[in-house]
């Protein structure tokens, strides 16, 4: 299988933009939780076991 430079660059750009988009989404989520009066860390602790279960299935 051959991967051109353009394809490799496109993959790199998509990876970086996905990471940045994920970080921005997480920041927005945290601010929304705070604005609603929710404790984001408490919500994380509540949801984490469900996320771990979903990943392992």
N, C-alpha and C positions, 0 to 999 in steps of 0.2 A: 504494500500500500504506500502510495506517495502522497506527501503533504507539502503543498506549496508554501512559500513564505507568506503569501496573502492569507491563506487558510490558517496558518499558525498565528499570525497577527490578529486575525478575526477572533480566534478562540481566546487569545490572551485578553483582548479588549472586552469580550463578553464576560469572561471570568472576573475581571476587575470591576466592570460595571455592575455585575451581579452582587459582588461583595459590597460595593459602595451603596447600591440600592437597598441591600439588606440592612446595612448599618443605618441608613437614613430612615428606613421603615421602622426599625427598632427604636430609634430616637423619637420619632413621631408617636409611636405606640406608648412609650414611656410618658411623654408629655400629655397625651390624651388621658392616660390612666390617672396622672396627677391632677389634671383639670377636673376629672370626674370624682376626685376624692378617694380614689382607690390606692392601695399600697401595691405597687408593681412587684416588689419582691415577694410579697405574700401570694400574689396571683401566680408568679413563677413557680413558687414552691408547690402550689396546689396543682398546677398543670403539668409540671415536669414528669411525674410518674406516668401520666397518660401519654406524653410524647415519647418517653422511653419505651413504653409498651408497644406503641404504634410502629416504632422503628424496628423493634426486634421481631415483629410478626412477619 
